[in-house]
Amino acid sequence: MHYKIKSRNKSKTKFNMNNIINYKNIFSYNRKNDKSIIFLKKTEFDIFYSCKYKYPILVKETITSQTGNPELNGERIDRSKLIDPFMEDIELPIECRHSLEDYDKYMSYGLSMGHNAPAGQHKTNINVFNETFLLSNITPQEMVFNSGLWALMENWCKKLGENKHLYDITIFTGSIPSNKNINFKDIGVSMNIPQKMFKIVCFKHIDKPNITFMEILIANNSPYFINPNINNYDISPYLVSVKSWNWFQNFSSININKLLLFYGFDIKNIKPFRTKISLEIHLHRLLKLLMQKSNWYGYLIYAKNIKELEEKWKECKLQNFDNIQYHQEFYERVKLKLIKESKENMFSKLSSSTNNLETYKKTLIYNFNKNKSKTKKK
């Protein structure tokens, strides 16, 4: 059965090139649409960036059998041998950006710089690779989520390129903003942290070229601790049910019909593909290692006190991971945060104790004077 996505338009408007080209129509499903969105065209991906929230609301990229590989006669890029080149995107107005310093500070709260278009899937050449590190492609993500479940979803999407029956594989990665910003007063940063992250996955199948296959994956922007010892991980629990596709449009403000039309997809026949291809990803050795490292971020970030943090850091160093640079950065920032909180608690207790002593002292003086007065009367 073909699925027809509802439209907010009361009349059956025929789309022409003028309203297809106006990208802001994509974000018009409800009246709460973000009017601050800027469209940025990068070499291998498109960014729909929100000046209001200061991160991308949606990023579009394509997947092929060559995704992640260097161009012909190009040099293979090994991220482990490079310093991540995070940088601000000068195409954006200054008032629309967070700074590198903002992102650096908020690490103490367990947040990270999450790629929308993954660096590992854009290694055509160093220039393309570097574009993925522009902050216009970065969303504030909880670190365990970013390095764990989100990484598995990215790898599953990349794996679609190996399926010879699929073509026009397109991934739309986006965010559902929170209702209000979080003010990190102690570090002087105010940020909107997305409550959820999603991927709209579309492709064509050589046996059924008249159908646009589509699914929506969505997950909370919060820690998921994944067992690194399993062999396969099923992502189907994160699928939005077909009956809820219209709910998703209302929740995200994205008009799926207009989004697909913008990129040349046929919207007459849209069908889910959950019964057509596997929704499991095999955890090979490197992915299992990645899940281990992801969990250890959580053990450090969510340590309740200095003692627990030091114990976890000691254990982390015994895991013999090849690189724990980011683990160490989180450890150092969380430690400073815990020390500061500990001092604030001590000051609060001391202040409370002092107030109690003052009250006790006044009570003693009052009782003394009261008893003294009674003695005089006698």
C-alpha positions as CSV (number, residue, x, y, z in Angstrom):
1,M,0.0,0.0,0.0
2,H,1.3,3.4,-0.9
3,Y,1.4,6.0,1.7
4,K,0.3,9.6,1.1
5,I,1.7,12.2,3.4
6,K,-0.8,14.9,4.3
7,S,-0.2,18.5,3.4
8,R,-1.2,21.6,5.3
9,N,-2.3,23.2,2.1
10,K,-6.1,23.4,1.8
11,S,-6.0,23.5,-2.0
12,K,-4.2,21.0,-4.2
13,T,-1.4,23.3,-5.3
14,K,0.6,22.2,-8.2
15,F,4.3,22.7,-7.5
16,N,6.3,24.7,-10.0
17,M,10.0,25.6,-10.1
18,N,9.5,28.9,-8.2
19,N,8.1,27.4,-5.0
20,I,10.4,24.4,-5.2
21,I,13.5,26.6,-5.3
22,N,12.3,28.6,-2.2
23,Y,13.9,26.4,0.4
24,K,12.0,28.1,3.2
25,N,8.8,26.4,2.0
26,I,10.3,23.1,3.3
27,F,10.0,24.3,6.9
28,S,6.4,25.5,6.7
29,Y,4.4,22.5,7.9
30,N,3.1,24.4,10.9
31,R,3.0,28.0,11.9
32,K,5.9,27.8,14.3
33,N,8.4,27.4,11.4
34,D,11.8,29.0,11.8
35,K,12.2,32.0,9.5
36,S,15.9,32.5,10.3
37,I,17.1,29.6,8.3
38,I,20.0,30.2,5.9
39,F,20.9,27.8,3.0
40,L,24.6,26.9,2.6
41,K,25.8,24.9,-0.3
42,K,29.0,22.9,0.5
43,T,30.9,20.6,-1.9
44,E,29.2,17.3,-0.9
45,F,26.3,18.4,1.3
46,D,23.7,21.1,1.8
47,I,23.1,22.9,5.1
48,F,19.8,24.5,6.3
49,Y,21.2,26.5,9.2
50,S,19.1,28.2,11.9
51,C,20.3,31.6,13.1
52,K,17.8,31.3,15.9
53,Y,19.2,28.2,17.4
54,K,22.8,28.6,16.0
55,Y,23.1,25.1,14.6
56,P,21.8,23.2,11.4
57,I,18.2,22.3,11.5
58,L,18.8,19.9,8.5
59,V,21.7,18.7,6.5
60,K,21.4,16.8,3.2
61,E,24.0,14.4,1.8
62,T,24.0,11.5,-0.7
63,I,25.4,8.0,-0.2
64,T,27.1,5.9,-2.9
65,S,29.4,2.9,-3.1
66,Q,32.3,5.4,-3.0
67,T,31.2,7.2,0.1
68,G,34.1,7.6,2.5
69,N,36.7,6.8,-0.1
70,P,39.3,9.2,-1.6
71,E,38.9,10.6,-5.2
72,L,40.8,8.8,-8.0
73,N,44.5,8.8,-7.3
74,G,43.8,10.7,-4.1
75,E,45.5,10.2,-0.7
76,R,43.5,8.3,1.9
77,I,42.7,10.4,4.9
78,D,43.4,9.0,8.4
79,R,41.6,11.1,11.0
80,S,43.6,9.5,13.9
81,K,46.7,11.2,12.5
82,L,45.1,14.6,12.2
83,I,44.0,17.3,14.6
84,D,40.3,17.8,14.2
85,P,40.1,21.2,12.3
86,F,36.9,22.6,13.9
87,M,36.4,26.1,12.8
88,E,33.6,28.8,12.5
89,D,31.9,29.2,9.1
90,I,32.6,32.7,7.9
91,E,29.6,32.4,5.5
92,L,27.4,32.9,8.5
93,P,26.8,36.3,10.2
94,I,28.7,36.5,13.5
95,E,25.5,36.9,15.5
96,C,24.3,33.5,14.1
97,R,27.2,31.5,15.4
98,H,28.5,29.9,18.6
99,S,32.3,30.3,19.0
100,L,34.8,27.5,19.4
101,E,35.3,28.7,23.0
102,D,31.5,28.2,23.7
103,Y,31.8,24.6,22.6
104,D,35.0,24.1,24.5
105,K,33.4,25.3,27.7
106,Y,30.3,23.3,27.6
107,M,32.3,20.0,27.4
108,S,32.2,20.0,31.2
109,Y,28.5,19.2,31.0
110,G,29.0,16.2,28.8
111,L,28.2,17.9,25.5
112,S,30.1,17.5,22.3
113,M,30.4,18.9,18.8
114,G,28.2,16.5,16.8
115,H,28.6,16.2,13.0
116,N,25.5,16.2,10.8
117,A,27.3,15.3,7.7
118,P,29.9,12.8,9.2
119,A,33.6,13.4,8.6
120,G,34.2,9.8,7.9
121,Q,31.7,9.8,5.0
122,H,33.3,12.8,3.3
123,K,37.0,11.9,2.7
124,T,37.0,12.6,-1.0
125,N,39.9,15.0,-0.4
126,I,41.2,17.2,2.5
127,N,39.1,20.2,1.5
128,V,35.8,18.3,1.6
129,F,36.9,16.6,4.8
130,N,37.6,20.0,6.4
131,E,34.2,21.3,5.4
132,T,32.5,18.8,7.7
133,F,34.3,20.5,10.7
134,L,32.8,23.9,10.0
135,L,30.5,24.8,12.9
136,S,27.7,25.3,10.5
137,N,27.6,21.4,10.2
138,I,27.9,20.9,14.0
139,T,25.1,20.4,16.5
140,P,25.4,20.2,20.3
141,Q,25.1,16.5,21.1
142,E,25.4,14.6,24.3
143,M,28.8,12.8,24.0
144,V,27.7,9.2,24.8
145,F,24.9,9.6,22.2
146,N,27.2,11.2,19.7
147,S,29.9,8.5,19.9
148,G,27.5,5.6,20.4
149,L,24.0,5.2,19.0
150,W,24.5,8.1,16.6
151,A,27.7,6.6,15.2
152,L,25.9,3.3,14.6
153,M,23.1,5.1,12.7
154,E,25.7,6.9,10.6
155,N,27.5,3.6,9.8
156,W,24.2,1.9,8.9
157,C,23.4,4.8,6.5
158,K,26.9,4.5,4.9
159,K,26.4,0.7,4.5
160,L,23.4,1.4,2.2
161,G,25.9,2.4,-0.5
162,E,27.0,-1.2,-0.7
163,N,23.5,-2.4,-1.8
164,K,23.7,-2.6,-5.6
165,H,19.9,-2.5,-5.9
166,L,19.6,1.0,-4.4
167,Y,20.3,4.3,-6.0
168,D,19.7,8.0,-5.3
169,I,20.4,7.3,-1.6
170,T,19.8,10.5,0.3
171,I,20.2,11.2,4.0
172,F,18.6,14.2,5.7
173,T,20.0,14.7,9.2
174,G,18.4,17.1,11.6
175,S,17.5,18.3,15.0
176,I,14.4,19.0,17.1
177,P,15.2,22.1,19.2
178,S,14.4,22.4,22.8
179,N,11.6,24.8,23.9
180,K,14.2,27.1,25.6
181,N,17.9,27.6,25.9
182,I,20.0,26.4,28.8
183,N,22.0,29.1,30.6
184,F,25.3,27.6,31.8
185,K,25.8,30.5,34.1
186,D,29.1,29.3,35.6
187,I,30.8,29.2,32.1
188,G,28.9,32.2,30.7
189,V,27.3,30.3,27.8
190,S,23.6,30.0,26.7
191,M,22.7,27.3,24.3
192,N,19.7,25.5,22.8
193,I,20.5,21.8,23.2
194,P,18.3,19.7,20.7
195,Q,15.9,17.4,22.5
196,K,16.0,14.9,19.6
197,M,18.1,14.1,16.5
198,F,16.7,12.4,13.4
199,K,17.5,11.0,10.0
200,I,15.2,10.9,7.0
201,V,16.5,8.2,4.7
202,C,15.3,8.0,1.1
203,F,16.3,5.9,-1.9
204,K,15.1,4.3,-5.1
205,H,15.2,0.6,-5.9
206,I,16.2,-0.7,-9.4
207,D,13.3,-3.2,-9.4
208,K,10.7,-0.5,-8.4
209,P,11.8,2.8,-9.9
210,N,8.4,4.4,-9.6
211,I,8.5,4.2,-5.8
212,T,10.3,6.6,-3.4
213,F,11.3,4.5,-0.4
214,M,11.6,6.4,2.9
215,E,11.9,5.9,6.6
216,I,12.5,8.3,9.6
217,L,14.8,7.4,12.5
218,I,14.6,9.5,15.6
219,A,16.3,9.3,19.1
220,N,16.6,11.4,22.2
221,N,19.8,13.5,22.4
222,S,20.8,11.7,25.6
223,P,23.1,8.8,26.6
224,Y,22.5,5.3,25.3
225,F,24.9,2.8,26.8
226,I,25.3,0.0,24.1
227,N,26.6,-3.4,25.0
228,P,30.0,-3.6,23.1
229,N,29.9,-7.5,23.2
230,I,26.9,-8.0,20.9
231,N,27.4,-8.8,17.2
232,N,24.5,-7.0,15.7
233,Y,22.5,-3.9,16.7
234,D,18.9,-3.4,15.6
235,I,17.9,0.2,14.9
236,S,14.3,-0.5,14.1
237,P,13.1,0.6,17.6
238,Y,14.0,4.2,16.5
239,L,11.8,4.1,13.4
240,V,8.9,6.5,13.3
241,S,5.8,4.5,12.6
242,V,4.2,5.2,9.3
243,K,1.1,6.4,11.0
244,S,3.2,8.9,12.9
245,W,4.9,10.5,9.8
246,N,2.4,13.4,10.0
247,W,3.2,13.8,13.7
248,F,6.8,14.1,12.8
249,Q,6.1,16.8,10.2
250,N,4.2,18.8,12.9
251,F,6.9,18.1,15.5
252,S,9.8,19.2,13.2
253,S,8.0,21.7,11.0
254,I,9.4,19.9,8.0
255,N,7.0,19.5,5.0
256,I,8.3,16.1,3.7
257,N,6.6,16.5,0.3
258,K,8.3,19.8,-0.3
259,L,11.6,18.5,0.9
260,L,11.5,15.6,-1.5
261,L,10.3,17.8,-4.3
262,F,13.2,20.2,-3.7
263,Y,15.6,17.3,-4.3
264,G,13.8,15.8,-7.3
265,F,12.0,12.8,-5.7
266,D,8.7,11.6,-6.9
267,I,6.2,12.1,-4.1
268,K,3.3,10.3,-5.8
269,N,4.3,6.9,-4.4
270,I,6.1,7.0,-1.1
271,K,6.5,3.7,0.8
272,P,8.4,2.6,3.9
273,F,11.3,0.2,3.4
274,R,11.4,-1.5,6.8
275,T,10.4,-4.9,5.4
276,K,12.7,-4.6,2.3
277,I,16.2,-4.2,3.8
278,S,17.9,-5.1,7.0
279,L,17.7,-2.6,9.9
280,E,20.6,-4.3,11.7
281,I,24.2,-3.2,11.7
282,H,26.9,-5.6,12.3
283,L,29.3,-4.6,15.1
284,H,32.7,-5.5,13.7
285,R,35.8,-5.1,15.8
286,L,36.2,-1.4,15.3
287,L,32.6,-0.6,16.0
288,K,32.7,-2.7,19.2
289,L,35.8,-0.8,20.3
290,L,33.9,2.5,19.5
291,M,31.0,1.4,21.7
292,Q,33.4,0.6,24.5
293,K,35.0,4.0,24.3
294,S,31.6,5.6,24.1
295,N,30.5,4.0,27.3
296,W,33.6,5.2,29.1
297,Y,32.8,8.8,28.2
298,G,29.6,8.3,30.2
299,Y,31.4,6.8,33.2
300,L,33.6,9.9,33.3
301,I,31.0,12.5,32.5
302,Y,28.4,11.2,35.0
303,A,30.7,10.6,37.9
304,K,29.0,11.9,41.0
305,N,32.0,13.1,42.9
306,I,35.8,13.5,42.6
307,K,36.5,10.2,44.2
308,E,34.3,8.3,41.7
309,L,35.8,10.3,38.8
310,E,39.4,9.5,39.8
311,E,38.5,5.8,40.1
312,K,36.9,5.8,36.7
313,W,39.7,7.7,35.1
314,K,42.2,5.2,36.5
315,E,40.1,2.3,35.1
316,C,39.8,4.1,31.7
317,K,43.5,4.3,31.3
318,L,43.8,0.6,31.9
319,Q,41.5,-0.2,28.9
320,N,44.4,0.2,26.5
321,F,42.5,2.2,24.1
322,D,44.6,3.5,21.2
323,N,43.7,7.1,21.8
324,I,42.0,8.7,24.8
325,Q,42.7,12.3,24.0
326,Y,39.0,13.2,24.2
327,H,38.4,11.1,27.3
328,Q,41.2,13.0,29.0
329,E,39.7,16.3,27.9
330,F,36.3,15.3,29.4
331,Y,38.0,14.0,32.5
332,E,39.8,17.3,33.1
333,R,36.7,19.5,32.4
334,V,34.4,17.4,34.6
335,K,37.0,17.4,37.4
336,L,37.2,21.2,37.4
337,K,33.4,21.3,37.4
338,L,33.2,18.9,40.3
339,I,35.8,20.8,42.3
340,K,34.0,24.0,41.7
341,E,30.7,22.5,42.8
342,S,32.4,21.0,45.9
343,K,33.7,24.4,46.9
344,E,30.3,26.0,46.3
345,N,28.6,23.3,48.5
346,M,31.2,23.8,51.3
347,F,30.6,27.5,51.1
348,S,26.9,27.0,51.2
349,K,27.1,24.7,54.2
350,L,29.5,27.1,56.0
351,S,27.1,29.9,55.3
352,S,24.2,27.9,56.6
353,S,26.2,26.9,59.6
354,T,27.2,30.5,60.3
355,N,23.6,31.5,60.0
356,N,22.6,28.8,62.4
357,L,25.3,29.9,64.9
358,E,24.1,33.5,64.7
359,T,20.6,32.4,65.4
360,Y,21.7,30.2,68.3
361,K,23.8,33.0,69.7
362,K,20.8,35.5,69.5
363,T,18.6,32.8,71.2
364,L,21.1,32.4,74.0
365,I,21.4,36.2,74.5
366,Y,17.6,36.6,74.4
367,N,17.1,33.8,77.0
368,F,19.9,35.1,79.2
369,N,18.4,38.6,79.3
370,K,15.0,37.1,79.8
371,N,16.2,35.0,82.8
372,K,18.1,38.0,84.1
373,S,15.0,40.1,84.1
374,K,13.0,37.5,86.0
375,T,15.8,37.2,88.6
376,K,15.7,41.0,89.2
377,K,11.9,41.0,89.7
378,K,12.3,38.3,92.4
